[in-house]
Amino acid sequence: MVNLVIKGGTVLDKSGSRKADVAIGDDGNISQISADIDGENIIDAAGCIVSSGLVDLNSHFCQPGNEEVETIESGTRSAVLGGYTAVMLMPHTSPVIDSAAAVKEMQSLRSEALCHIELSGSLTLDGSGKALSPIGEMAELGVRFFTHSNLSSLDLSLLRRAMEYSSRFNVTIGVTPFVAGNGHMNEGDVSSDLGIRGVAIEEEEILIYQFVKMAKLTGARVHLQQITSPKAIEIISAAKADGVSITCEVSPHHFALTDEEVRSYRSVYKVAPPLRSNREVKAIKKQITSGQVDAIATCHAPNPQHEVDLPFEEAPYGAIGLETAFAVSITELNLPLHKILSAMSWVPAEIAGIEATHGGVLSEGRPGNLIVVEEGAKWSPSIHQMASRSANSPFDGHLLQGKIKHTFVNGEAVVLDGETQR
């Protein structure tokens, strides 16, 4: 039986676009996609695009351990407002997600979420980089993605062992090419002018080269997170052509902002890896346009206000981005909408291993994980109106194009006309 009808829009999915209404059944699944569907509950999508919900591969929520910074509820509220129907949570909570018990605790928190939560596990116990976590035990509980955030504490030989071990369980290894503590911003003219210790982009390129070689050696499936170097993307592209099972992501702040922002000394521009120069940003945009980048991921990383207010060099890395990522991508990238949706929905769903329920081709029987987009809408985000408990957004007050009008999770309208419904 039809529960609601998303009416008057253009359906755009992996298979192409067509003018059609979408009906959601009482079970939360898509029951029909065709012209002129009738129903009692009508959701207006006239002049809008109806597509599969976005999937984020790199979100940092702070529950358990630091609930005052972000919770499952506040983080997923931000997510659905930004059009995400699924988010993959990084394991760096307190305690770290490094065991079957920790996975079960996180799974028990899913009832608080407004969208689907996919869990990642820590490659090493307590994230310390000293000993491997029980990857097999966590994989048995459905964890498909494992990562380690602090490369300064990880011996690369241990990472190789992790890759070899992970191959037994059909999981993906995620790695960010950044060593915390080496610097606070990009090494270049701006860092020299400001007298702030910088991080050379060559460090990222060297790390990427090592990761690619280990992926080829071990046969592991590897996802490289938060890439900021055009040369690194060239290395990754060459590895793909050589048959290495490897994917990569770039975040909106890394293709929309440059290290010139740091001249303000505002800590919302302190991210890891750092914002690069205008030359690198232009090159990264071209590589996204040419299809060399697989996914756009937010790296949503909340920080408490008292730490955001610290001097730049003392402040922690990180910025929030779930509510702005889609609009920043439309605003900054010279790409048709289907290419942006590919990088923010269809491909991330495949990398996360949830393509059966998210992304892909909309069809009868699939869960109603959908968004309705006003592609041409102009708006300016405000930290005072965001759902996140943190206010460290680098896009506060920016003029953006592209607005999420409605979001549906398992057929439930969790966002209508830009407002959450529960």
Order of alpha helices (4+ residues) and beta strands (2+ residues): beta-beta-beta-beta-beta-beta-beta-beta-alpha-beta-alpha-beta-alpha-beta-alpha-beta-beta-alpha-beta-alpha-beta-alpha-beta-alpha-alpha-beta-alpha-alpha-alpha-alpha-beta-beta-beta-beta
